[in-house]
Amino acid sequence: MSDTDTTTEEELEKSAGIPDPSAESDAPINSDDEDDADSRILNQEEIDSLLGFDDESLNTDENSGVMALINSAMVNYERLPMLDIVFDRLVRLMSTTLRNLTSDNVEVSLDQVSTVRFGDYMNSIPLPAMLSVFKAEEWDNHGLMVTDSALIYSIVDVLLGGRKGTPAIRIEGRPYTTIETKLVERMVQATLSDLSSAFDPLSPVSFTLDRMETNPRFAAITQANNACVLARLRVDMGDRGGRVEAIIPYATLEPIRELLLQMFMGEKFGRDSIWENHLTQELHQTEVQLQAILGEKVVALDDLLSWEVGTQVMFNTYTDEELELRCGDVPMFRGPVGQKQGNIAVKVDKYIQKTKEDDL
């Protein structure tokens, strides 16, 4: 092939748009960079931050991402402000009760009151622990009280005469004995009695111990997705102590939900007893006009205009008939007419009941 033919073939390839292999090898390749920019793989931290599962968002009060959507349906315990007063009252009662039970200096403090889902809380319980299922008799529902191992061994050590100032020895890897269970049961029953007393100003309720469990699966009192109120209490007995947590489903608190919505003890919704009593007293002192109807007669307007001084009007009323007493246009009483101390008097003998026709 001649040079002329080679040149003609190159010109034909260029005109047809066929790329030159030598030119491709010399030009930089940017296609991979563009694909990486469009489909960049997120790392684990970015994924957790997007979904709202990162540690920073869990430690803050407000979650973001998917967790914010999940928790958006969660009822906030702050909508029930009376719960703070109830649990504050429980702390004071528990301090006195546990001091009498253990004969030791016991300090009870309220760490936190929050709203959790029942399933999430049960999965987060540090084992071993003792789970006490109790029943609210008047509300016909259940609650749960969790005592951690540190408080269990502290209570056992104190009640059985352990030395003061010595931390309780924790023995892991074995189930709780009958003696340990009975001693913790005494503390739980005393706590439930105090919890009943804490709710008494709102609504009388009796919390009774139903059973003691060590496996969270056997202590399920509601659905895993249901919202519950969680109160974390800290019990300190010198160098010993632990936590006790009370979890009450919102379904259990539903019978007294209106009472828990109060901003302070004794608040009445839509009513003010002070003004009610004041208005009642003022109404009882109000003066009203009472009219005694001696008789009624219907006459024509022409006859009424022809009346003069001295005209006699005849009524169909007899002396032995009962007169009607009216307040405005409302009939009130009926009774016979007579005289007393030279004045015409009417004795109230009957009360006229108001009928539906009078309303119309």
Residue pairs with C-beta under 8 A, 6 or more apart in sequence:
13 20
14 20
42 50
45 54
48 54
49 57
49 64
49 65
50 65
51 65
51 66
51 67
52 63
52 64
52 65
52 66
52 67
52 68
53 65
53 66
53 67
57 63
57 64
57 65
57 67
62 68
63 71
74 115
74 117
74 227
75 115
75 227
75 250
76 115
77 83
77 113
77 114
77 115
77 229
79 261
80 229
80 253
80 257
80 260
80 261
81 260
81 261
81 262
81 263
82 202
82 259
82 260
82 261
82 262
82 265
83 113
83 229
83 260
84 113
85 265
86 198
86 199
86 202
87 110
87 113
87 198
87 231
88 110
89 197
89 198
89 201
90 110
90 194
90 195
90 198
90 231
90 233
91 108
91 109
91 110
91 233
93 194
93 197
93 198
94 108
94 191
94 194
94 233
94 235
95 106
95 107
95 108
97 190
97 191
97 193
97 194
98 106
98 108
98 187
98 190
98 235
98 237
99 105
99 106
101 159
101 186
101 187
101 190
102 155
102 158
102 159
102 237
104 158
104 164
104 237
104 238
105 237
105 238
106 235
106 236
106 237
107 235
107 236
107 237
108 233
108 234
108 235
108 236
109 233
109 234
109 236
110 231
110 232
110 233
110 234
111 232
111 233
111 234
111 243
112 230
112 231
112 232
113 229
113 230
113 231
113 232
114 229
114 230
114 232
115 227
115 228
115 229
115 230
116 227
116 228
116 230
116 247
117 224
117 225
117 226
117 227
117 228
118 220
118 221
118 222
118 223
118 224
118 225
118 226
118 227
118 228
118 247
118 249
119 223
119 224
119 225
120 224
121 228
121 230
121 247
122 216
122 219
122 220
122 224
123 216
125 131
125 146
125 216
126 148
126 149
127 214
127 216
128 149
128 172
128 175
128 176
128 214
129 146
129 147
129 148
129 149
129 152
129 214
130 146
130 147
130 152
130 176
130 181
130 184
130 212
130 213
130 214
131 144
131 145
131 146
131 212
131 213
131 214
131 215
131 216
131 219
132 144
132 145
132 146
132 147
132 185
132 188
132 209
132 211
132 212
132 213
133 142
133 143
133 144
133 209
133 210
133 211
133 212
133 213
133 219
133 221
134 142
134 143
134 144
134 145
134 188
134 192
134 207
134 208
134 209
134 210
135 141
135 142
135 143
135 207
135 208
135 210
136 142
136 143
136 205
136 206
136 207
136 252
137 205
137 206
137 207
137 208
138 203
138 204
138 205
138 206
138 255
139 205
139 252
139 253
139 254
139 255
139 256
141 249
141 251
141 252
142 210
142 221
142 222
142 249
142 252
143 207
143 221
143 246
143 247
143 248
143 249
143 252
144 219
144 221
144 246
144 247
144 248
145 188
145 191
145 192
145 244
145 245
145 246
145 247
146 244
146 245
146 246
146 247
147 184
147 187
147 188
147 242
147 243
147 244
148 242
148 243
148 244
149 170
149 172
149 242
150 168
150 170
150 240
150 241
150 242
150 243
151 235
151 241
151 242
151 243
151 244
152 176
152 180
152 184
152 242
153 168
153 169
153 170
153 171
153 242
154 168
154 235
154 237
154 240
154 241
154 242
155 183
155 184
155 187
156 168
156 179
156 180
156 183
156 184
157 166
157 168
157 169
157 240
158 237
158 240
159 183
159 186
160 183
162 168
164 238
165 238
165 239
166 239
167 239
167 240
168 240
175 214
176 184
176 214
181 212
184 212
185 209
185 212
188 209
188 212
189 209
191 244
192 207
192 208
192 209
193 207
195 207
195 246
196 205
196 206
196 207
199 205
199 256
201 265
202 256
202 259
202 260
202 265
203 255
203 256
203 259
213 219
221 249
222 228
222 249
222 251
226 249
226 250
226 251
227 249
227 250
228 247
228 248
228 249
228 250
229 247
229 248
229 249
229 250
229 253
230 245
230 246
230 247
231 245
231 246
231 247
231 248
232 243
232 245
233 243
233 244
233 245
233 246
234 241
234 242
234 243
235 241
235 242
235 243
235 244
253 260
258 269
261 269
262 269
288 327
289 327
289 328
290 325
290 326
290 327
290 332
291 325
291 326
291 327
292 323
292 324
292 325
292 337
292 346
293 323
293 324
293 325
293 326
294 315
294 317
294 323
295 315
295 316
295 317
296 315
297 313
297 314
297 315
297 316
299 313
307 313
319 337
320 336
321 337
322 334
322 335
322 336
322 337
322 349
322 350
323 334
323 335
323 336
323 337
323 346
324 331
324 333
324 334
324 352
325 331
325 332
325 333
325 334
325 335
325 346
325 348
326 332
330 354
330 358
331 352
331 358
332 351
332 352
333 348
333 349
333 350
333 351
333 352
334 349
334 350
334 352
335 346
335 347
335 348
335 349
335 350
336 346
336 347
336 349
337 344
337 345
337 346
337 347
338 344
338 345
338 346
338 347
339 345
